[in-house]
């Protein structure tokens, strides 16, 4: 368990460095490949402060949330990387979505990972979709691509730490994503869709019913 927390911390640093490099210019990266994400830090003090904020919090910052705001925030932050890859991200949502209890930073972490995975699976010119729908009293969030789908048997192993289908992949992104979603009282699964790609489906419970059961740290 301690090893997973340590690896989670390392993984978060990598993901947020990539995001910072694409959205704010703190890293001078081309944002078109993992090899470019670690170039030339221009403000060491600011970066050190950001990295300090990325350590696993003593308490989650739970708040009753409109999950569409988290999705819109991530889409805006990732826009430079999407444009550099010639990718398009389409977001659809129900008009009235139930509110959920969420830590926005943690859910953003999951979405960044899923969108990056979808981009890598689809290649240049990817057409990605994020759909938000009511799921009973909770919310269903889906990230879909058309990038070739999962091979038989892979869906059963994809959440095992260090299992990866990508060259150079760490195999940590999806296990960390599942832990975050489960700590939100939800669930996550991956399956092949009718576009020939993969859909990641997240189910989150309604705010009032789960609030007292969520972990504090």
C-alpha positions in Angstrom: 0.0 0.0 0.0 2.8 2.4 0.9 4.5 1.6 -2.4 1.3 2.5 -4.3 1.0 5.9 -2.5 4.7 6.6 -3.4 4.2 5.6 -7.1 1.0 7.7 -7.1 3.0 10.7 -6.0 5.5 10.2 -8.8 2.8 9.7 -11.4 1.0 12.8 -10.3 4.2 14.9 -10.7 4.6 13.6 -14.2 1.0 14.3 -15.2 1.0 17.8 -13.7 4.4 18.7 -15.3 2.9 17.7 -18.6 -0.2 19.8 -18.0 1.8 22.8 -16.8 4.0 22.5 -19.9 1.0 22.6 -22.2 -1.1 25.2 -20.5 1.0 27.8 -18.7 4.4 27.8 -20.4 6.2 27.0 -17.1 7.9 24.2 -19.0 9.2 24.9 -22.5 7.8 21.8 -24.1 6.4 21.1 -27.6 3.5 19.2 -26.0 3.6 16.6 -28.8 5.5 13.8 -27.1 6.5 12.6 -23.6 10.2 13.2 -24.3 9.5 16.9 -24.6 7.8 17.4 -21.2 10.8 17.7 -19.1 12.7 20.5 -20.9 14.0 23.8 -19.4 12.2 24.8 -16.2 12.0 28.6 -16.3 10.9 29.3 -12.7 12.3 26.8 -10.2 10.7 28.5 -7.2 7.2 28.4 -8.7 7.7 24.8 -9.9 8.8 23.7 -6.5 5.7 25.3 -5.0 3.5 23.5 -7.6 5.2 20.2 -6.8 4.6 20.7 -3.1 0.9 21.1 -3.8 0.9 17.8 -5.7 1.7 15.6 -2.7 -1.1 13.4 -1.4 -3.3 15.7 0.7 -3.9 14.9 4.4 -7.5 15.6 3.7 -9.4 15.6 0.5 -10.9 18.9 -0.5 -14.5 17.6 -0.7 -17.2 19.9 -2.0 -20.6 19.5 -3.5 -19.9 19.9 -7.2 -21.3 20.3 -10.6 -19.0 17.8 -12.4 -19.4 19.6 -15.7 -17.3 22.4 -14.3 -14.4 20.0 -13.7 -14.7 18.7 -17.2 -14.8 22.2 -18.7 -11.7 23.2 -16.7 -9.7 20.2 -17.8 -10.8 20.7 -21.5 -9.6 24.3 -21.3 -6.3 23.4 -19.7 -5.6 20.7 -22.3 -6.6 22.8 -25.3 -3.0 23.6 -26.3 -2.0 20.0 -26.3 -5.1 18.9 -28.2 -4.5 21.6 -30.8 -0.8 20.6 -31.2 -1.9 17.0 -31.9 -4.6 18.1 -34.3 -7.1 16.5 -31.9 -10.7 17.6 -31.2 -12.5 17.1 -27.9 -16.3 17.2 -28.0 -18.1 17.6 -24.6 -21.8 16.8 -24.3 -23.9 16.9 -21.1 -27.5 16.5 -19.8 -29.1 19.8 -19.0 -29.7 18.8 -15.4 -27.0 16.8 -13.7 -27.1 15.7 -10.1 -24.4 17.2 -7.9 -21.7 15.0 -6.5 -19.1 15.2 -3.7 -15.7 15.6 -5.3 -12.2 16.7 -4.9 -11.7 18.8 -8.1 -7.9 18.3 -8.3 -8.2 14.5 -8.0 -11.0 14.2 -10.6 -9.0 16.5 -12.9 -6.1 14.1 -12.5 -8.2 11.2 -13.6 -9.6 13.1 -16.6 -6.2 14.2 -17.8 -5.0 10.6 -17.7 -8.0 9.3 -19.6 -7.9 12.1 -22.3 -4.1 11.5 -22.7 -4.7 7.8 -23.1 -7.4 8.4 -25.7 -5.2 10.8 -27.6 -2.3 8.3 -27.6 -4.5 5.5 -28.7 -6.0 7.5 -31.6 -2.9 9.2 -32.9 -2.8 12.5 -34.7 -6.2 14.0 -35.6 -8.0 12.2 -32.8 -11.7 12.8 -32.3 -12.5 12.4 -28.6 -15.8 12.6 -26.8 -16.6 13.3 -23.1 -20.2 12.7 -22.2 -21.9 13.5 -18.9 -25.3 12.0 -18.1 -27.5 11.5 -15.1 -27.2 8.0 -13.7 -30.2 7.6 -11.4 -29.3 10.1 -8.6 -25.7 10.1 -9.6 -23.6 10.9 -12.7 -22.1 8.9 -15.5 -19.0 10.3 -17.2 -17.6 8.7 -20.3 -14.4 9.4 -22.2 -14.4 7.8 -25.7 -12.0 7.5 -28.6 -11.9 5.6 -32.0 -8.4 4.4 -31.6 -8.5 0.6 -32.2 -10.0 -0.8 -29.0 -8.8 -3.2 -26.4 -7.4 -6.6 -27.3 -9.3 -9.6 -25.8 -8.5 -10.1 -22.2 -6.8 -6.7 -21.7 -9.8 -5.1 -20.0 -9.4 -7.6 -17.1 -5.7 -6.6 -16.6 -5.7 -2.9 -17.4 -6.1 -1.8 -13.7 -3.2 -4.0 -12.5 -0.2 -1.8 -11.4 2.6 -1.9 -14.0 0.4 -3.6 -16.7 0.6 -1.5 -19.9 -0.1 -1.9 -23.6 1.9 1.2 -24.5 5.6 1.3 -25.4 7.3 3.2 -22.5 4.1 3.3 -20.4 4.4 3.0 -16.6 1.2 1.0 -16.1 0.3 3.3 -13.2 -2.2 5.8 -14.6 -5.3 3.6 -14.6 -4.6 1.9 -11.2 -4.2 5.4 -9.7 -7.4 6.6 -11.5 -9.4 3.6 -10.1 -8.2 4.3 -6.6 -9.2 8.0 -6.9 -12.7 7.1 -8.3 -13.3 4.5 -5.6 -12.3 7.0 -3.0 -15.1 9.1 -4.4 -17.5 6.2 -3.8 -17.7 5.5 -7.5 -16.5 3.0 -10.1 -14.6 2.9 -13.4 -14.5 0.5 -16.2 -13.0 0.4 -19.8 -14.7 -1.4 -22.7 -14.7 -1.4 -26.5 -17.3 1.0 -28.1 -19.2 1.0 -31.4 -16.7 3.5 -32.9 -14.0 0.9 -32.9 -12.2 2.5 -29.9 -12.4 2.5 -26.1 -14.8 4.1 -23.7 -13.8 4.7 -20.1 -17.0 4.9 -18.0 -17.0 6.5 -14.5 -20.0 6.3 -12.2 -20.2 8.8 -9.3 -22.8 8.7 -6.5 -25.0 11.6 -5.5 -23.7 14.1 -3.0 -25.9 13.6 0.0 -25.9 9.8 0.0 -22.1 9.3 0.0 -20.8 12.3 1.9 -20.4 10.6 5.3 -18.7 7.5 3.8 -15.9 9.3 1.9 -12.3 9.0 3.2 -10.9 12.1 4.9 -7.3 11.4 3.9 
